[in-house]
Amino acid sequence: MPKRSQIILTALNVLLITLPYLIAWGKAGESYVFNGFLLNPIDGNSYLAKMYQGWAGEWQFTLPFSAEANQGGFLFLFYIFLGHVARWLGLSLIFTFHLARVAGSIVLCLVLARFIKVYLPNSSAKTQIIGFALCLFGAGLGWLAAFFGGFTSDFWVAEAFPFLSMYSNPHFPLGLALVLDYFTYLESPRLSGKLIGMFVKGLLLAVVMPFGVVLASVVTLGLQAWEYIYKDRLIRWWSLVFLVPGGLFLIYQYVVIGSDPMLLQWNEQNLTPTPAIWDVLIAFSPALIAAMFAIWHFYKRTSLYEYRVLVIWLVVGLVLAYFPFQLQRRFLLGYYIPVACLAAMFLGGALDKPRSIARFGVFVFLAASMLTNVFILAGGLAATTRHDPKLYYPQDMQAAFEWMSYERTDTPLILASSDTGLLIPGATGWKVIYGHPYETPRADLRKSQVDAVFSGMLNLDTLDQFIADNGIEYIYYGPFERNMGIGPVIFDFYPVVYDNGDVQIYLAGAAR
């Protein structure tokens, strides 16, 4: 692939994953604050909460969206490390988050270009460019399903598609880059002089993207099995240097979670099932269809062995995605990459034909593969024009958050609505009764309790008992709480410690 094409496509990708966020910040104006996330703000704010723990000097993760304390452990170290980086450099958490996201995306683009050169070695420059462009900007036919009311996984399963990965957060592109980097070395049965680097990368992958270690291990086993049948290659013992440290760290994480009752409850409700097979087929087509044609063509020409890593990834990725495991969707990590690379081989063959209709067909194919991401970008920009409450909150709330973070540097417990509770841990370091559907233990119960408070279902005595039972120190009453219907009268029993007109914070429970 020509270097110029690689640079142009990489620059365009970085522009597309960065410019919408700059526009969103610009449209906040003086009355609103952009929360920093155009896709999946629920998880985005959980990343900020983890970063805040690092910013506060911690290295062990404790549940920020929970009233119950847990013993902590070395989990989510990537985001905790980013929090430390933000403190060291004097940067805001959200700026550090996006700086890491863009940096990780550039690394992914560089590694992806090398991956394509390794696994599409005998293809034309046009084919490699198509493969690179598809990986960077492609998705499925979700845009077409949307016209019929569908919402397929190419709109939201970010880890499966490089563009969505780079658009969403920093750990998806960095984790995927580490997987691809490892895969580029699978063409070498022996690897000397780089074992220390492989050890560090394997450990880093386990920290950044634990499921990447499993994917890399299964693809490696499949490759060794295929080569054993053909009796062409030696066993890649060096791969253990990459896989074993990552596997040991996964075991450590499993033990920590299993030995902590609160983390265990959090893990039990952390379910990420793979969408239905028809959804997956739509979300990865038309590239998946073209990939199937390419595999059939290679099989007939007895050249399938040359593309064995791509084929193995294509097969085992889908098998793992439907393995009976509560986090099965995570195994779709980077799945669009082998699909797109094999599809590029099919499209490259069409370009070699002199007929203009074949070339027009390639253009239509590429356009159809990229429209979903156009819809995603357009949808995000449309949400910024109307100050969607999922993306923005009033400036007075930010002023209250700043007061909270300066008033208490420890982790007091505050009662707030679910919408405000999502923001507080990442903005202040304070803990909440409920704030996240997965990271709050007994989430359904906690949400119902919070909703009961702010919808006016509790009388003063019951509210006071609830506050005492849970050790709540403060009550937050702002725009989101007001929208739930209850007036501030119920809280007048508690002294006001902060009031900016739109937000009141009351002293409650043990803090009084």
Contacts in CASP RR format, 6 or more apart in sequence:
PFRMAT RR
TARGET T0000
AUTHOR 0000-0000-0000
METHOD contacts of the structure
MODEL  1
MPKRSQIILTALNVLLITLPYLIAWGKAGESYVFNGFLLNPIDGNSYLAK
MYQGWAGEWQFTLPFSAEANQGGFLFLFYIFLGHVARWLGLSLIFTFHLA
RVAGSIVLCLVLARFIKVYLPNSSAKTQIIGFALCLFGAGLGWLAAFFGG
FTSDFWVAEAFPFLSMYSNPHFPLGLALVLDYFTYLESPRLSGKLIGMFV
KGLLLAVVMPFGVVLASVVTLGLQAWEYIYKDRLIRWWSLVFLVPGGLFL
IYQYVVIGSDPMLLQWNEQNLTPTPAIWDVLIAFSPALIAAMFAIWHFYK
RTSLYEYRVLVIWLVVGLVLAYFPFQLQRRFLLGYYIPVACLAAMFLGGA
LDKPRSIARFGVFVFLAASMLTNVFILAGGLAATTRHDPKLYYPQDMQAA
FEWMSYERTDTPLILASSDTGLLIPGATGWKVIYGHPYETPRADLRKSQV
DAVFSGMLNLDTLDQFIADNGIEYIYYGPFERNMGIGPVIFDFYPVVYDN
GDVQIYLAGAAR
1 113 0 8 1.000
1 116 0 8 1.000
1 117 0 8 1.000
1 125 0 8 1.000
1 128 0 8 1.000
1 129 0 8 1.000
1 132 0 8 1.000
2 125 0 8 1.000
2 129 0 8 1.000
5 125 0 8 1.000
5 129 0 8 1.000
5 132 0 8 1.000
6 109 0 8 1.000
6 113 0 8 1.000
6 132 0 8 1.000
9 109 0 8 1.000
9 129 0 8 1.000
9 132 0 8 1.000
9 133 0 8 1.000
9 136 0 8 1.000
10 106 0 8 1.000
10 109 0 8 1.000
10 110 0 8 1.000
10 113 0 8 1.000
10 136 0 8 1.000
13 105 0 8 1.000
13 109 0 8 1.000
13 136 0 8 1.000
13 137 0 8 1.000
13 163 0 8 1.000
13 166 0 8 1.000
14 102 0 8 1.000
14 105 0 8 1.000
14 106 0 8 1.000
14 109 0 8 1.000
16 137 0 8 1.000
16 163 0 8 1.000
16 167 0 8 1.000
16 377 0 8 1.000
17 101 0 8 1.000
17 102 0 8 1.000
17 105 0 8 1.000
17 163 0 8 1.000
17 166 0 8 1.000
17 167 0 8 1.000
18 98 0 8 1.000
18 102 0 8 1.000
20 38 0 8 1.000
20 377 0 8 1.000
20 380 0 8 1.000
20 381 0 8 1.000
20 384 0 8 1.000
21 36 0 8 1.000
21 38 0 8 1.000
21 98 0 8 1.000
23 381 0 8 1.000
23 384 0 8 1.000
24 34 0 8 1.000
24 36 0 8 1.000
24 38 0 8 1.000
24 380 0 8 1.000
24 381 0 8 1.000
24 384 0 8 1.000
24 391 0 8 1.000
25 34 0 8 1.000
25 36 0 8 1.000
26 34 0 8 1.000
27 34 0 8 1.000
27 384 0 8 1.000
27 385 0 8 1.000
27 387 0 8 1.000
28 34 0 8 1.000
28 387 0 8 1.000
28 392 0 8 1.000
30 395 0 8 1.000
31 394 0 8 1.000
31 395 0 8 1.000
32 387 0 8 1.000
32 392 0 8 1.000
32 393 0 8 1.000
32 394 0 8 1.000
32 395 0 8 1.000
33 392 0 8 1.000
33 393 0 8 1.000
33 394 0 8 1.000
33 395 0 8 1.000
33 397 0 8 1.000
33 398 0 8 1.000
34 384 0 8 1.000
34 391 0 8 1.000
34 392 0 8 1.000
35 41 0 8 1.000
35 45 0 8 1.000
35 391 0 8 1.000
35 392 0 8 1.000
35 393 0 8 1.000
35 423 0 8 1.000
36 94 0 8 1.000
36 97 0 8 1.000
36 98 0 8 1.000
36 391 0 8 1.000
37 44 0 8 1.000
37 45 0 8 1.000
37 391 0 8 1.000
38 167 0 8 1.000
38 380 0 8 1.000
38 383 0 8 1.000
38 384 0 8 1.000
38 391 0 8 1.000
39 156 0 8 1.000
39 158 0 8 1.000
39 164 0 8 1.000
39 167 0 8 1.000
39 168 0 8 1.000
39 376 0 8 1.000
40 156 0 8 1.000
40 158 0 8 1.000
40 168 0 8 1.000
41 390 0 8 1.000
41 391 0 8 1.000
41 422 0 8 1.000
42 422 0 8 1.000
42 436 0 8 1.000
42 437 0 8 1.000
43 169 0 8 1.000
44 169 0 8 1.000
45 422 0 8 1.000
45 423 0 8 1.000
45 425 0 8 1.000
45 426 0 8 1.000
45 436 0 8 1.000
46 64 0 8 1.000
46 65 0 8 1.000
46 436 0 8 1.000
46 439 0 8 1.000
47 79 0 8 1.000
47 97 0 8 1.000
47 169 0 8 1.000
48 93 0 8 1.000
48 94 0 8 1.000
48 97 0 8 1.000
48 425 0 8 1.000
48 426 0 8 1.000
48 427 0 8 1.000
49 64 0 8 1.000
49 65 0 8 1.000
49 425 0 8 1.000
49 426 0 8 1.000
49 429 0 8 1.000
50 61 0 8 1.000
50 64 0 8 1.000
50 76 0 8 1.000
50 79 0 8 1.000
50 80 0 8 1.000
51 79 0 8 1.000
51 80 0 8 1.000
51 82 0 8 1.000
51 83 0 8 1.000
51 86 0 8 1.000
51 93 0 8 1.000
51 96 0 8 1.000
51 97 0 8 1.000
51 426 0 8 1.000
52 64 0 8 1.000
52 83 0 8 1.000
52 93 0 8 1.000
52 425 0 8 1.000
52 426 0 8 1.000
52 427 0 8 1.000
52 428 0 8 1.000
52 429 0 8 1.000
53 61 0 8 1.000
53 62 0 8 1.000
53 64 0 8 1.000
53 80 0 8 1.000
53 83 0 8 1.000
53 429 0 8 1.000
54 80 0 8 1.000
54 81 0 8 1.000
54 82 0 8 1.000
54 83 0 8 1.000
54 84 0 8 1.000
54 87 0 8 1.000
55 83 0 8 1.000
55 84 0 8 1.000
55 86 0 8 1.000
55 87 0 8 1.000
55 93 0 8 1.000
56 409 0 8 1.000
56 429 0 8 1.000
57 84 0 8 1.000
57 87 0 8 1.000
58 80 0 8 1.000
59 74 0 8 1.000
59 77 0 8 1.000
59 80 0 8 1.000
60 72 0 8 1.000
60 73 0 8 1.000
60 74 0 8 1.000
60 75 0 8 1.000
61 72 0 8 1.000
61 73 0 8 1.000
61 74 0 8 1.000
61 75 0 8 1.000
61 76 0 8 1.000
61 77 0 8 1.000
61 80 0 8 1.000
62 69 0 8 1.000
62 70 0 8 1.000
62 72 0 8 1.000
62 73 0 8 1.000
63 70 0 8 1.000
63 262 0 8 1.000
63 263 0 8 1.000
63 266 0 8 1.000
63 439 0 8 1.000
63 440 0 8 1.000
63 441 0 8 1.000
64 411 0 8 1.000
64 425 0 8 1.000
64 426 0 8 1.000
64 429 0 8 1.000
64 431 0 8 1.000
64 432 0 8 1.000
64 439 0 8 1.000
65 421 0 8 1.000
65 422 0 8 1.000
65 425 0 8 1.000
65 431 0 8 1.000
65 432 0 8 1.000
65 434 0 8 1.000
65 435 0 8 1.000
65 436 0 8 1.000
65 439 0 8 1.000
65 440 0 8 1.000
66 262 0 8 1.000
66 266 0 8 1.000
66 431 0 8 1.000
66 439 0 8 1.000
66 440 0 8 1.000
66 441 0 8 1.000
67 413 0 8 1.000
67 431 0 8 1.000
67 432 0 8 1.000
67 433 0 8 1.000
67 446 0 8 1.000
67 470 0 8 1.000
67 471 0 8 1.000
67 472 0 8 1.000
68 262 0 8 1.000
68 441 0 8 1.000
69 262 0 8 1.000
70 260 0 8 1.000
70 261 0 8 1.000
70 262 0 8 1.000
70 263 0 8 1.000
71 259 0 8 1.000
71 260 0 8 1.000
72 256 0 8 1.000
72 260 0 8 1.000
72 263 0 8 1.000
73 256 0 8 1.000
73 260 0 8 1.000
74 252 0 8 1.000
74 256 0 8 1.000
75 253 0 8 1.000
75 256 0 8 1.000
75 257 0 8 1.000
75 263 0 8 1.000
77 207 0 8 1.000
78 170 0 8 1.000
78 171 0 8 1.000
78 174 0 8 1.000
78 207 0 8 1.000
78 208 0 8 1.000
79 171 0 8 1.000
82 93 0 8 1.000
82 96 0 8 1.000
82 97 0 8 1.000
82 100 0 8 1.000
82 170 0 8 1.000
83 93 0 8 1.000
83 96 0 8 1.000
85 91 0 8 1.000
85 96 0 8 1.000
85 100 0 8 1.000
86 92 0 8 1.000
86 93 0 8 1.000
86 95 0 8 1.000
86 96 0 8 1.000
89 96 0 8 1.000
91 99 0 8 1.000
93 426 0 8 1.000
97 169 0 8 1.000
97 170 0 8 1.000
100 170 0 8 1.000
100 174 0 8 1.000
101 166 0 8 1.000
101 168 0 8 1.000
101 169 0 8 1.000
101 170 0 8 1.000
101 173 0 8 1.000
103 170 0 8 1.000
104 166 0 8 1.000
104 170 0 8 1.000
104 173 0 8 1.000
104 174 0 8 1.000
104 177 0 8 1.000
105 166 0 8 1.000
105 173 0 8 1.000
107 173 0 8 1.000
107 174 0 8 1.000
107 177 0 8 1.000
108 162 0 8 1.000
108 165 0 8 1.000
108 166 0 8 1.000
108 173 0 8 1.000
108 174 0 8 1.000
108 176 0 8 1.000
108 177 0 8 1.000
108 180 0 8 1.000
109 136 0 8 1.000
110 177 0 8 1.000
111 177 0 8 1.000
111 180 0 8 1.000
111 181 0 8 1.000
111 184 0 8 1.000
112 132 0 8 1.000
112 135 0 8 1.000
112 136 0 8 1.000
112 162 0 8 1.000
112 177 0 8 1.000
112 180 0 8 1.000
112 337 0 8 1.000
113 132 0 8 1.000
114 180 0 8 1.000
114 181 0 8 1.000
114 184 0 8 1.000
115 180 0 8 1.000
115 181 0 8 1.000
115 183 0 8 1.000
115 184 0 8 1.000
115 337 0 8 1.000
116 128 0 8 1.000
116 131 0 8 1.000
116 132 0 8 1.000
116 135 0 8 1.000
116 341 0 8 1.000
117 128 0 8 1.000
118 184 0 8 1.000
118 187 0 8 1.000
119 183 0 8 1.000
119 307 0 8 1.000
119 309 0 8 1.000
119 310 0 8 1.000
119 341 0 8 1.000
120 127 0 8 1.000
120 128 0 8 1.000
120 131 0 8 1.000
120 341 0 8 1.000
120 344 0 8 1.000
120 345 0 8 1.000
122 306 0 8 1.000
123 344 0 8 1.000
123 345 0 8 1.000
123 348 0 8 1.000
124 348 0 8 1.000
124 351 0 8 1.000
124 352 0 8 1.000
126 348 0 8 1.000
126 351 0 8 1.000
127 344 0 8 1.000
127 345 0 8 1.000
127 347 0 8 1.000
127 348 0 8 1.000
127 349 0 8 1.000
127 351 0 8 1.000
128 344 0 8 1.000
130 344 0 8 1.000
130 347 0 8 1.000
130 348 0 8 1.000
130 351 0 8 1.000
130 362 0 8 1.000
130 366 0 8 1.000
131 340 0 8 1.000
131 341 0 8 1.000
131 343 0 8 1.000
131 344 0 8 1.000
133 366 0 8 1.000
134 287 0 8 1.000
134 340 0 8 1.000
134 341 0 8 1.000
134 343 0 8 1.000
134 344 0 8 1.000
134 366 0 8 1.000
134 369 0 8 1.000
135 162 0 8 1.000
135 336 0 8 1.000
135 337 0 8 1.000
135 340 0 8 1.000
135 341 0 8 1.000
136 162 0 8 1.000
136 163 0 8 1.000
137 163 0 8 1.000
137 369 0 8 1.000
137 370 0 8 1.000
137 373 0 8 1.000
138 161 0 8 1.000
138 163 0 8 1.000
138 287 0 8 1.000
138 336 0 8 1.000
138 340 0 8 1.000
138 369 0 8 1.000
138 370 0 8 1.000
138 372 0 8 1.000
138 373 0 8 1.000
139 154 0 8 1.000
139 161 0 8 1.000
139 163 0 8 1.000
139 164 0 8 1.000
139 283 0 8 1.000
139 336 0 8 1.000
139 369 0 8 1.000
139 370 0 8 1.000
139 372 0 8 1.000
139 373 0 8 1.000
140 152 0 8 1.000
140 154 0 8 1.000
140 282 0 8 1.000
140 283 0 8 1.000
140 284 0 8 1.000
140 285 0 8 1.000
140 286 0 8 1.000
140 287 0 8 1.000
140 368 0 8 1.000
140 369 0 8 1.000
140 372 0 8 1.000
141 152 0 8 1.000
141 154 0 8 1.000
141 282 0 8 1.000
141 283 0 8 1.000
141 285 0 8 1.000
141 286 0 8 1.000
141 368 0 8 1.000
141 372 0 8 1.000
142 150 0 8 1.000
142 152 0 8 1.000
142 154 0 8 1.000
142 155 0 8 1.000
142 282 0 8 1.000
142 283 0 8 1.000
142 372 0 8 1.000
143 371 0 8 1.000
143 372 0 8 1.000
143 374 0 8 1.000
143 375 0 8 1.000
144 282 0 8 1.000
144 368 0 8 1.000
144 371 0 8 1.000
145 151 0 8 1.000
145 152 0 8 1.000
145 282 0 8 1.000
146 155 0 8 1.000
146 375 0 8 1.000
152 275 0 8 1.000
152 279 0 8 1.000
152 282 0 8 1.000
152 283 0 8 1.000
153 160 0 8 1.000
153 275 0 8 1.000
153 279 0 8 1.000
153 280 0 8 1.000
153 283 0 8 1.000
154 160 0 8 1.000
154 161 0 8 1.000
154 164 0 8 1.000
154 282 0 8 1.000
154 283 0 8 1.000
154 284 0 8 1.000
154 372 0 8 1.000
155 372 0 8 1.000
155 375 0 8 1.000
155 376 0 8 1.000
156 164 0 8 1.000
157 164 0 8 1.000
157 275 0 8 1.000
157 283 0 8 1.000
157 329 0 8 1.000
157 332 0 8 1.000
158 164 0 8 1.000
158 165 0 8 1.000
158 167 0 8 1.000
158 168 0 8 1.000
158 169 0 8 1.000
158 172 0 8 1.000
159 165 0 8 1.000
159 172 0 8 1.000
159 176 0 8 1.000
159 329 0 8 1.000
159 330 0 8 1.000
159 332 0 8 1.000
159 333 0 8 1.000
159 334 0 8 1.000
160 283 0 8 1.000
160 284 0 8 1.000
160 332 0 8 1.000
160 333 0 8 1.000
160 334 0 8 1.000
160 335 0 8 1.000
160 336 0 8 1.000
161 334 0 8 1.000
161 336 0 8 1.000
162 173 0 8 1.000
162 176 0 8 1.000
162 334 0 8 1.000
162 336 0 8 1.000
162 337 0 8 1.000
163 373 0 8 1.000
164 172 0 8 1.000
164 373 0 8 1.000
164 376 0 8 1.000
165 172 0 8 1.000
165 173 0 8 1.000
165 176 0 8 1.000
165 334 0 8 1.000
166 172 0 8 1.000
166 173 0 8 1.000
167 376 0 8 1.000
171 208 0 8 1.000
171 209 0 8 1.000
172 209 0 8 1.000
174 208 0 8 1.000
174 209 0 8 1.000
175 205 0 8 1.000
175 208 0 8 1.000
175 209 0 8 1.000
175 212 0 8 1.000
175 333 0 8 1.000
176 209 0 8 1.000
176 333 0 8 1.000
176 334 0 8 1.000
176 337 0 8 1.000
178 201 0 8 1.000
178 202 0 8 1.000
178 204 0 8 1.000
178 205 0 8 1.000
178 208 0 8 1.000
178 209 0 8 1.000
178 212 0 8 1.000
179 205 0 8 1.000
179 209 0 8 1.000
179 212 0 8 1.000
179 215 0 8 1.000
179 216 0 8 1.000
179 333 0 8 1.000
179 334 0 8 1.000
180 337 0 8 1.000
181 201 0 8 1.000
182 198 0 8 1.000
182 201 0 8 1.000
182 202 0 8 1.000
182 205 0 8 1.000
182 216 0 8 1.000
182 239 0 8 1.000
182 242 0 8 1.000
183 216 0 8 1.000
183 219 0 8 1.000
183 309 0 8 1.000
183 313 0 8 1.000
185 191 0 8 1.000
185 194 0 8 1.000
185 198 0 8 1.000
186 219 0 8 1.000
186 220 0 8 1.000
186 223 0 8 1.000
186 236 0 8 1.000
186 239 0 8 1.000
186 309 0 8 1.000
187 309 0 8 1.000
188 236 0 8 1.000
189 233 0 8 1.000
189 234 0 8 1.000
189 235 0 8 1.000
189 236 0 8 1.000
190 234 0 8 1.000
190 236 0 8 1.000
190 238 0 8 1.000
191 198 0 8 1.000
191 236 0 8 1.000
191 238 0 8 1.000
192 238 0 8 1.000
195 238 0 8 1.000
195 241 0 8 1.000
198 238 0 8 1.000
198 241 0 8 1.000
198 242 0 8 1.000
199 241 0 8 1.000
199 242 0 8 1.000
199 245 0 8 1.000
201 242 0 8 1.000
202 213 0 8 1.000
202 242 0 8 1.000
202 243 0 8 1.000
202 245 0 8 1.000
202 246 0 8 1.000
203 245 0 8 1.000
203 246 0 8 1.000
203 249 0 8 1.000
205 212 0 8 1.000
205 213 0 8 1.000
205 216 0 8 1.000
205 242 0 8 1.000
205 246 0 8 1.000
206 213 0 8 1.000
206 245 0 8 1.000
206 246 0 8 1.000
206 247 0 8 1.000
206 249 0 8 1.000
206 250 0 8 1.000
207 249 0 8 1.000
209 333 0 8 1.000
210 249 0 8 1.000
210 250 0 8 1.000
210 253 0 8 1.000
211 327 0 8 1.000
211 330 0 8 1.000
211 331 0 8 1.000
211 333 0 8 1.000
212 333 0 8 1.000
213 243 0 8 1.000
213 246 0 8 1.000
213 247 0 8 1.000
213 250 0 8 1.000
214 250 0 8 1.000
214 320 0 8 1.000
214 331 0 8 1.000
215 316 0 8 1.000
215 317 0 8 1.000
215 320 0 8 1.000
215 331 0 8 1.000
215 333 0 8 1.000
216 242 0 8 1.000
216 243 0 8 1.000
217 243 0 8 1.000
217 247 0 8 1.000
218 316 0 8 1.000
218 317 0 8 1.000
218 320 0 8 1.000
219 309 0 8 1.000
219 312 0 8 1.000
219 313 0 8 1.000
219 316 0 8 1.000
220 236 0 8 1.000
220 239 0 8 1.000
220 243 0 8 1.000
222 312 0 8 1.000
222 316 0 8 1.000
223 308 0 8 1.000
223 309 0 8 1.000
223 312 0 8 1.000
224 233 0 8 1.000
224 235 0 8 1.000
224 236 0 8 1.000
226 305 0 8 1.000
226 308 0 8 1.000
226 312 0 8 1.000
227 233 0 8 1.000
227 308 0 8 1.000
230 305 0 8 1.000
256 263 0 8 1.000
257 263 0 8 1.000
257 264 0 8 1.000
257 266 0 8 1.000
257 267 0 8 1.000
258 264 0 8 1.000
258 267 0 8 1.000
262 441 0 8 1.000
265 441 0 8 1.000
265 442 0 8 1.000
266 438 0 8 1.000
266 439 0 8 1.000
266 440 0 8 1.000
266 441 0 8 1.000
269 437 0 8 1.000
269 438 0 8 1.000
269 441 0 8 1.000
269 443 0 8 1.000
270 326 0 8 1.000
270 327 0 8 1.000
270 438 0 8 1.000
270 439 0 8 1.000
271 326 0 8 1.000
271 327 0 8 1.000
271 438 0 8 1.000
272 326 0 8 1.000
272 327 0 8 1.000
272 328 0 8 1.000
272 329 0 8 1.000
272 330 0 8 1.000
273 326 0 8 1.000
273 328 0 8 1.000
273 329 0 8 1.000
274 280 0 8 1.000
274 321 0 8 1.000
274 322 0 8 1.000
274 328 0 8 1.000
274 329 0 8 1.000
274 331 0 8 1.000
274 332 0 8 1.000
275 283 0 8 1.000
275 329 0 8 1.000
277 322 0 8 1.000
280 318 0 8 1.000
280 321 0 8 1.000
281 288 0 8 1.000
284 335 0 8 1.000
284 336 0 8 1.000
284 339 0 8 1.000
286 343 0 8 1.000
286 365 0 8 1.000
286 368 0 8 1.000
286 369 0 8 1.000
287 336 0 8 1.000
287 339 0 8 1.000
287 340 0 8 1.000
287 343 0 8 1.000
287 369 0 8 1.000
288 339 0 8 1.000
288 343 0 8 1.000
290 342 0 8 1.000
290 343 0 8 1.000
290 346 0 8 1.000
290 347 0 8 1.000
290 365 0 8 1.000
291 314 0 8 1.000
291 338 0 8 1.000
291 339 0 8 1.000
291 340 0 8 1.000
291 342 0 8 1.000
291 343 0 8 1.000
291 346 0 8 1.000
293 346 0 8 1.000
294 342 0 8 1.000
294 343 0 8 1.000
294 345 0 8 1.000
294 346 0 8 1.000
295 304 0 8 1.000
295 307 0 8 1.000
295 311 0 8 1.000
295 314 0 8 1.000
295 342 0 8 1.000
297 346 0 8 1.000
298 304 0 8 1.000
298 306 0 8 1.000
298 307 0 8 1.000
298 345 0 8 1.000
304 311 0 8 1.000
307 342 0 8 1.000
307 345 0 8 1.000
309 338 0 8 1.000
310 338 0 8 1.000
310 341 0 8 1.000
310 342 0 8 1.000
311 338 0 8 1.000
311 342 0 8 1.000
313 335 0 8 1.000
313 337 0 8 1.000
313 338 0 8 1.000
314 335 0 8 1.000
314 338 0 8 1.000
314 339 0 8 1.000
314 342 0 8 1.000
317 331 0 8 1.000
317 332 0 8 1.000
317 335 0 8 1.000
318 335 0 8 1.000
320 328 0 8 1.000
320 331 0 8 1.000
321 328 0 8 1.000
321 329 0 8 1.000
321 331 0 8 1.000
321 332 0 8 1.000
321 335 0 8 1.000
322 328 0 8 1.000
323 331 0 8 1.000
347 362 0 8 1.000
347 365 0 8 1.000
347 366 0 8 1.000
348 362 0 8 1.000
350 358 0 8 1.000
350 359 0 8 1.000
350 361 0 8 1.000
350 362 0 8 1.000
351 358 0 8 1.000
351 359 0 8 1.000
351 362 0 8 1.000
353 359 0 8 1.000
380 391 0 8 1.000
383 390 0 8 1.000
383 391 0 8 1.000
384 391 0 8 1.000
384 392 0 8 1.000
389 419 0 8 1.000
389 480 0 8 1.000
393 423 0 8 1.000
393 479 0 8 1.000
393 480 0 8 1.000
394 479 0 8 1.000
394 502 0 8 1.000
396 478 0 8 1.000
396 479 0 8 1.000
396 500 0 8 1.000
396 501 0 8 1.000
396 502 0 8 1.000
396 503 0 8 1.000
397 420 0 8 1.000
397 423 0 8 1.000
397 478 0 8 1.000
397 479 0 8 1.000
397 502 0 8 1.000
397 503 0 8 1.000
398 427 0 8 1.000
399 500 0 8 1.000
399 503 0 8 1.000
400 476 0 8 1.000
400 478 0 8 1.000
400 498 0 8 1.000
400 500 0 8 1.000
400 503 0 8 1.000
400 505 0 8 1.000
401 423 0 8 1.000
401 424 0 8 1.000
401 427 0 8 1.000
401 428 0 8 1.000
403 498 0 8 1.000
403 505 0 8 1.000
404 414 0 8 1.000
404 424 0 8 1.000
404 427 0 8 1.000
404 428 0 8 1.000
404 430 0 8 1.000
404 498 0 8 1.000
404 505 0 8 1.000
405 427 0 8 1.000
405 428 0 8 1.000
405 429 0 8 1.000
407 497 0 8 1.000
407 498 0 8 1.000
408 430 0 8 1.000
411 429 0 8 1.000
411 430 0 8 1.000
411 431 0 8 1.000
412 430 0 8 1.000
412 431 0 8 1.000
412 473 0 8 1.000
412 474 0 8 1.000
412 511 0 8 1.000
413 430 0 8 1.000
413 431 0 8 1.000
413 432 0 8 1.000
413 433 0 8 1.000
413 470 0 8 1.000
413 471 0 8 1.000
413 472 0 8 1.000
413 473 0 8 1.000
413 474 0 8 1.000
414 424 0 8 1.000
414 430 0 8 1.000
414 431 0 8 1.000
414 432 0 8 1.000
414 472 0 8 1.000
414 473 0 8 1.000
414 474 0 8 1.000
414 475 0 8 1.000
414 476 0 8 1.000
414 505 0 8 1.000
415 432 0 8 1.000
415 433 0 8 1.000
415 450 0 8 1.000
415 453 0 8 1.000
415 467 0 8 1.000
415 472 0 8 1.000
415 474 0 8 1.000
415 475 0 8 1.000
415 476 0 8 1.000
415 508 0 8 1.000
416 424 0 8 1.000
416 432 0 8 1.000
416 433 0 8 1.000
416 450 0 8 1.000
416 475 0 8 1.000
416 476 0 8 1.000
416 480 0 8 1.000
416 481 0 8 1.000
417 450 0 8 1.000
417 451 0 8 1.000
417 454 0 8 1.000
417 476 0 8 1.000
417 480 0 8 1.000
417 481 0 8 1.000
417 484 0 8 1.000
418 434 0 8 1.000
418 435 0 8 1.000
418 447 0 8 1.000
418 450 0 8 1.000
418 451 0 8 1.000
419 480 0 8 1.000
420 432 0 8 1.000
420 476 0 8 1.000
420 478 0 8 1.000
420 480 0 8 1.000
420 481 0 8 1.000
421 432 0 8 1.000
421 434 0 8 1.000
421 435 0 8 1.000
421 476 0 8 1.000
422 435 0 8 1.000
422 436 0 8 1.000
424 430 0 8 1.000
424 432 0 8 1.000
424 435 0 8 1.000
424 476 0 8 1.000
425 431 0 8 1.000
425 432 0 8 1.000
425 435 0 8 1.000
430 474 0 8 1.000
432 440 0 8 1.000
433 440 0 8 1.000
433 446 0 8 1.000
433 449 0 8 1.000
433 450 0 8 1.000
433 470 0 8 1.000
433 472 0 8 1.000
434 440 0 8 1.000
434 443 0 8 1.000
434 446 0 8 1.000
434 447 0 8 1.000
434 449 0 8 1.000
434 450 0 8 1.000
435 446 0 8 1.000
435 447 0 8 1.000
436 443 0 8 1.000
437 443 0 8 1.000
437 447 0 8 1.000
440 446 0 8 1.000
440 447 0 8 1.000
449 466 0 8 1.000
451 457 0 8 1.000
451 484 0 8 1.000
452 458 0 8 1.000
453 463 0 8 1.000
453 466 0 8 1.000
453 486 0 8 1.000
454 481 0 8 1.000
454 484 0 8 1.000
454 485 0 8 1.000
454 486 0 8 1.000
455 484 0 8 1.000
455 485 0 8 1.000
455 486 0 8 1.000
456 485 0 8 1.000
456 486 0 8 1.000
456 490 0 8 1.000
458 466 0 8 1.000
458 490 0 8 1.000
460 490 0 8 1.000
460 493 0 8 1.000
463 490 0 8 1.000
464 493 0 8 1.000
464 509 0 8 1.000
466 472 0 8 1.000
467 475 0 8 1.000
467 508 0 8 1.000
467 509 0 8 1.000
468 509 0 8 1.000
471 509 0 8 1.000
471 510 0 8 1.000
472 508 0 8 1.000
472 509 0 8 1.000
473 507 0 8 1.000
473 508 0 8 1.000
473 509 0 8 1.000
473 510 0 8 1.000
473 511 0 8 1.000
474 497 0 8 1.000
474 505 0 8 1.000
474 506 0 8 1.000
474 507 0 8 1.000
474 508 0 8 1.000
474 511 0 8 1.000
475 491 0 8 1.000
475 494 0 8 1.000
475 505 0 8 1.000
475 506 0 8 1.000
475 508 0 8 1.000
476 503 0 8 1.000
476 505 0 8 1.000
477 488 0 8 1.000
477 491 0 8 1.000
477 503 0 8 1.000
477 504 0 8 1.000
477 505 0 8 1.000
477 506 0 8 1.000
478 502 0 8 1.000
478 503 0 8 1.000
478 504 0 8 1.000
479 502 0 8 1.000
479 503 0 8 1.000
488 504 0 8 1.000
491 504 0 8 1.000
491 506 0 8 1.000
494 506 0 8 1.000
494 507 0 8 1.000
494 508 0 8 1.000
494 512 0 8 1.000
495 506 0 8 1.000
495 507 0 8 1.000
495 512 0 8 1.000
496 504 0 8 1.000
496 505 0 8 1.000
496 506 0 8 1.000
496 507 0 8 1.000
497 505 0 8 1.000
497 506 0 8 1.000
497 507 0 8 1.000
498 504 0 8 1.000
498 505 0 8 1.000
499 505 0 8 1.000
END
